[in-house]
Amino acid sequence: VLFHGSGPENRNLFMARWFAVQGFAALAYDKRGVGESEGNFRTVPFMELCGDGLAAIQYLKSRKEIDTGHIGVWGLSQGGWLGPLAASRSSDVSFVIAVSGPGVSPGEQMRFYYANQLRARGLPEADVLEADALRRDVWKYLYSGKGFDEANDELNRAHTKRWYNEVKRQQDDLFGPLPPPSDLEKPGDTKFNWFKREMNYDPVPALQALRVPALFVFGSEDRLVPMEKSVAVIRQVLTQSGNRDFTIRVFEHDDHGMRRQTSNAYGDLDPEYLEAMRRWLAARQTAK
C-alpha cells in the first residue's frame, strides 16, 4: 500500500509499477479530494489519512491473489510518518518502507525547510536564525493561544529587519494578520488543523511500537527534512525499543525525492536507491 506525501497527490503509478516488476502487487490510490477520490484531505489532520491506508490493507486481504501475511506499506515524506503509524495501529502491516520520513515533528520539519529556503536565497546565517526564532515564537502562539501581544510586537519589529522581505515572500504568510486567541478555536479552519493538531505530532510513539522489518531511506541533500537529526532519532528509538530488523540508508547527492542532484540541478531517480530497496525486500519477503 502506497502512502502519499503532503499536498494534493494522486496515485503513484510509477512506484506501483516498480513494485509490480519486483513481484509485489501494489495498491495506489488518489488522496482525498484528488483525482477520482472524494472528500478533502485539507479538512483533517494528516494522521487521519492513516485510516485510508489501513482500509486499503483490508481490501487487499479480501483478494485471493494476495499473500495476506506479507502486506507492507511504503510512504514518501509525509507518508514516512504514516507508514510507522499504520504499523503501530494494525498487526496486518508486515513491513514498512519510509522514504524521507521525518523523525521530528511537522513543526520542526517545516521550520527546517523555511530556514533552508532563506539560505538558498543568500541570507547570512545570523539572519536565518533570527527569522527562524520569530517563526518559532509566532507558531507557538498560534498553537497555544498564549502571548498574543508579544507575538504581535515581534512581528511589528521585524518590519525593520533586512530579512523581512524574503520572509514575507515565503508561503506560510508569516506576516499576515495575526488572529486573536478567540479565532484560534475554529475547527473548520485549515490553520486550526495545522497548528492545533498537526504541528506537534510526535513520531516517536509510533516508532517505539514498530516491531516489523523497517527500511528508512534518506538523501544527503534533502532540504525539506532534517536528515541527520531524523536518522539519529530513528536509530536511537528503534534500538532502545528492541526492534531487531531495521535498516537506515542515506544516499549521497540525493534530494528529498531520492533524485540525484548535481550542480544544483535535479536529476533522475537514483537507481542505487531502487536497487537497495529491491534487495531489502528480496531478503525479507518470501511469498507462499
C-alpha positions as CSV (number, residue, x, y, z in Angstrom):
1,V,0.0,0.0,0.0
2,L,1.5,3.3,-1.1
3,F,1.1,6.3,1.3
4,H,1.2,9.8,-0.2
5,G,3.4,12.8,0.6
6,S,1.9,16.1,1.6
7,G,-0.2,18.2,-0.8
8,P,-2.7,17.2,-3.5
9,E,-1.2,13.9,-4.6
10,N,-2.8,11.4,-6.9
11,R,-2.0,7.7,-7.2
12,N,1.7,7.0,-7.5
13,L,1.7,4.8,-10.6
14,F,5.5,4.9,-11.1
15,M,6.2,3.3,-7.8
16,A,3.2,0.9,-8.1
17,R,4.6,-0.4,-11.4
18,W,8.1,-0.6,-9.9
19,F,6.8,-2.8,-7.1
20,A,4.9,-4.9,-9.6
21,V,8.1,-5.6,-11.6
22,Q,9.6,-6.8,-8.3
23,G,6.8,-9.3,-7.9
24,F,4.7,-7.3,-5.4
25,A,1.1,-6.3,-6.0
26,A,0.8,-2.6,-5.2
27,L,-2.3,-0.6,-4.3
28,A,-2.1,3.1,-5.2
29,Y,-5.0,5.5,-4.7
30,D,-5.8,9.1,-5.1
31,K,-5.6,11.2,-2.0
32,R,-8.9,12.5,-0.6
33,G,-10.3,15.2,-2.9
34,V,-7.7,14.5,-5.6
35,G,-8.3,12.7,-9.0
36,E,-11.2,10.3,-8.6
37,S,-11.3,10.4,-4.8
38,E,-14.0,12.3,-2.9
39,G,-13.5,14.2,0.3
40,N,-10.9,16.8,1.2
41,F,-7.6,16.0,2.8
42,R,-7.1,19.6,3.9
43,T,-10.0,19.4,6.3
44,V,-8.5,16.7,8.5
45,P,-5.1,16.3,10.3
46,F,-2.8,14.2,8.2
47,M,-2.7,11.5,10.8
48,E,-6.3,10.6,10.0
49,L,-5.2,9.7,6.5
50,C,-3.5,6.7,8.0
51,G,-7.0,5.2,8.2
52,D,-7.2,5.3,4.4
53,G,-4.1,3.1,4.1
54,L,-5.4,0.7,6.7
55,A,-8.7,0.4,4.7
56,A,-6.6,-0.3,1.6
57,I,-4.9,-3.2,3.6
58,Q,-8.3,-4.6,4.5
59,Y,-9.3,-4.5,0.8
60,L,-6.1,-6.3,-0.2
61,K,-6.9,-9.0,2.4
62,S,-10.1,-9.8,0.5
63,R,-8.3,-10.5,-2.7
64,K,-7.5,-14.2,-3.3
65,E,-4.3,-13.5,-5.2
66,I,-2.7,-11.5,-2.3
67,D,-0.5,-13.2,0.3
68,T,-2.1,-11.7,3.3
69,G,0.8,-12.5,5.6
70,H,3.1,-10.2,3.6
71,I,1.3,-6.9,3.2
72,G,3.5,-3.9,3.8
73,V,3.4,-0.1,3.4
74,W,5.6,2.4,1.5
75,G,5.5,6.1,2.0
76,L,7.4,9.2,0.9
77,S,7.8,12.3,3.1
78,Q,4.5,12.7,5.0
79,G,3.9,9.1,4.1
80,G,7.1,8.3,6.0
81,W,5.2,9.4,9.2
82,L,2.1,7.4,8.2
83,G,3.9,4.1,7.5
84,P,5.1,3.5,11.0
85,L,1.9,4.9,12.4
86,A,-0.1,2.3,10.4
87,A,2.2,-0.4,11.6
88,S,1.6,0.7,15.2
89,R,-2.2,0.5,14.7
90,S,-2.5,-2.7,12.8
91,S,-0.9,-6.2,13.1
92,D,-1.8,-6.7,9.4
93,V,1.2,-4.5,8.4
94,S,4.2,-6.8,7.9
95,F,6.9,-4.4,6.8
96,V,7.5,-0.6,6.5
97,I,9.5,1.4,3.9
98,A,9.7,5.1,4.8
99,V,11.4,7.4,2.3
100,S,12.5,10.8,3.5
101,G,10.2,10.3,6.5
102,P,11.0,12.8,9.3
103,G,12.0,11.7,12.8
104,V,10.8,15.1,14.1
105,S,7.5,16.9,14.4
106,P,5.9,18.6,11.4
107,G,6.6,22.0,13.0
108,E,10.3,21.3,13.4
109,Q,10.4,19.9,9.8
110,M,8.8,23.0,8.3
111,R,11.0,25.4,10.2
112,F,14.0,23.5,8.8
113,Y,12.6,23.8,5.3
114,Y,11.9,27.6,5.6
115,A,15.3,28.2,7.0
116,N,17.0,26.3,4.2
117,Q,14.9,28.3,1.7
118,L,16.3,31.5,3.1
119,R,19.8,30.1,3.0
120,A,19.3,29.3,-0.7
121,R,18.4,32.9,-1.3
122,G,21.7,34.0,0.1
123,L,20.7,35.3,3.5
124,P,23.5,35.3,6.1
125,E,23.2,32.6,8.8
126,A,22.6,35.2,11.5
127,D,19.5,36.5,9.6
128,V,18.3,33.0,9.0
129,L,18.4,32.2,12.7
130,E,16.7,35.4,13.7
131,A,13.9,34.8,11.2
132,D,13.6,31.2,12.4
133,A,13.3,32.4,16.0
134,L,10.4,34.8,15.0
135,R,8.6,32.0,13.2
136,R,9.0,29.7,16.2
137,D,7.5,32.3,18.6
138,V,4.6,33.1,16.3
139,W,3.8,29.4,15.8
140,K,4.0,28.8,19.5
141,Y,1.3,31.5,20.0
142,L,-0.9,30.0,17.2
143,Y,-0.6,26.6,18.9
144,S,-1.1,27.6,22.5
145,G,-3.2,30.8,22.2
146,K,-0.9,32.4,24.7
147,G,1.3,35.5,24.2
148,F,-0.7,37.4,21.5
149,D,0.7,40.8,22.4
150,E,4.3,39.5,22.5
151,A,4.0,37.8,19.1
152,N,2.4,40.8,17.5
153,D,5.1,43.1,18.8
154,E,7.8,40.7,17.4
155,L,6.1,40.8,14.0
156,N,5.9,44.6,14.0
157,R,9.6,44.9,15.0
158,A,10.6,42.5,12.2
159,H,9.4,45.0,9.5
160,T,12.7,46.9,10.0
161,K,14.9,43.8,9.6
162,R,16.9,43.3,6.4
163,W,15.4,39.8,6.0
164,Y,11.8,41.0,6.2
165,N,11.0,41.0,2.5
166,E,12.5,37.5,2.0
167,V,10.5,36.0,4.9
168,K,7.3,37.8,3.7
169,R,7.7,36.0,0.3
170,Q,7.6,32.6,2.0
171,Q,4.4,30.6,1.6
172,D,3.3,30.4,5.2
173,D,2.3,34.1,5.2
174,L,4.0,34.7,8.5
175,F,3.3,38.5,8.3
176,G,-0.4,38.1,7.6
177,P,-2.9,39.5,10.2
178,L,-2.3,37.6,13.5
179,P,-5.7,36.2,14.6
180,P,-6.8,36.9,18.2
181,P,-7.0,34.0,20.6
182,S,-10.8,33.7,20.1
183,D,-10.2,32.9,16.4
184,L,-7.8,30.0,17.1
185,E,-10.6,27.7,18.3
186,K,-12.4,27.3,14.9
187,P,-12.0,23.6,13.9
188,G,-13.2,24.3,10.3
189,D,-10.2,26.5,9.6
190,T,-7.3,24.7,7.9
191,K,-4.9,26.6,10.1
192,F,-6.6,25.0,13.1
193,N,-5.7,21.5,11.9
194,W,-2.1,22.5,11.3
195,F,-1.3,24.4,14.5
196,K,-3.6,22.6,16.9
197,R,-3.5,19.0,15.6
198,E,-0.6,18.5,13.3
199,M,2.3,20.8,14.1
200,N,3.4,19.0,17.3
201,Y,2.7,15.4,16.1
202,D,5.4,13.3,17.7
203,P,6.5,10.4,15.5
204,V,8.4,8.7,18.4
205,P,5.5,6.7,19.9
206,A,4.8,5.0,16.5
207,L,8.5,4.2,16.1
208,Q,8.6,2.8,19.6
209,A,5.7,0.4,18.7
210,L,7.3,-0.7,15.4
211,R,8.0,-4.4,15.6
212,V,8.1,-5.4,11.9
213,P,11.0,-5.1,9.5
214,A,11.6,-1.5,8.5
215,L,13.7,0.3,6.0
216,F,14.3,4.1,6.3
217,V,15.8,5.9,3.3
218,F,17.2,9.4,3.1
219,G,19.0,11.6,0.7
220,S,22.0,13.6,1.9
221,E,20.9,16.7,0.0
222,D,17.4,16.8,1.5
223,R,16.5,20.4,2.2
224,L,12.9,19.7,3.4
225,V,13.7,17.2,6.2
226,P,16.4,17.4,8.9
227,M,18.1,14.2,7.7
228,E,20.8,13.9,10.3
229,K,18.5,14.5,13.2
230,S,15.9,12.2,11.8
231,V,18.4,9.4,11.4
232,A,19.7,9.9,14.9
233,V,16.2,9.8,16.4
234,I,15.0,6.8,14.4
235,R,18.2,4.8,15.2
236,Q,18.0,5.6,18.9
237,V,14.3,4.9,19.3
238,L,14.3,1.6,17.4
239,T,17.5,0.4,19.2
240,Q,16.1,1.2,22.6
241,S,12.7,-0.3,21.8
242,G,14.3,-3.6,20.7
243,N,13.4,-3.7,17.0
244,R,15.9,-6.3,15.7
245,D,15.3,-5.7,12.0
246,F,15.6,-2.1,10.9
247,T,17.8,-0.6,8.2
248,I,18.7,3.1,7.7
249,R,20.3,4.1,4.4
250,V,21.5,7.6,3.4
251,F,22.3,8.1,-0.3
252,E,24.8,10.8,-1.2
253,H,23.8,13.5,-3.6
254,D,20.1,12.6,-3.4
255,D,17.4,15.1,-2.7
256,H,14.1,14.8,-0.8
257,G,12.5,12.7,-3.6
258,M,15.6,10.5,-3.9
259,R,16.7,12.1,-7.2
260,R,20.3,12.7,-8.0
261,Q,21.3,16.3,-7.6
262,T,24.3,17.7,-9.3
263,S,25.3,21.3,-10.0
264,N,22.1,22.4,-8.3
265,A,20.0,20.7,-10.9
266,Y,17.5,17.9,-10.2
267,G,18.3,14.6,-12.0
268,D,16.7,11.2,-12.3
269,L,15.6,8.9,-9.6
270,D,18.6,7.3,-8.0
271,P,18.9,3.7,-9.3
272,E,21.0,2.8,-6.3
273,Y,18.1,3.7,-4.1
274,L,15.7,1.5,-6.1
275,E,18.3,-1.4,-6.1
276,A,18.8,-1.1,-2.3
277,M,15.0,-1.3,-1.8
278,R,14.8,-4.3,-4.1
279,R,17.5,-6.2,-2.2
280,W,16.0,-5.3,1.1
281,L,12.6,-6.7,0.0
282,A,14.0,-9.8,-1.5
283,A,15.9,-10.6,1.6
284,R,12.8,-10.4,3.9
285,Q,9.8,-11.3,1.9
286,T,9.1,-14.9,0.7
287,A,5.8,-15.5,-1.0
288,K,3.8,-18.6,-0.2
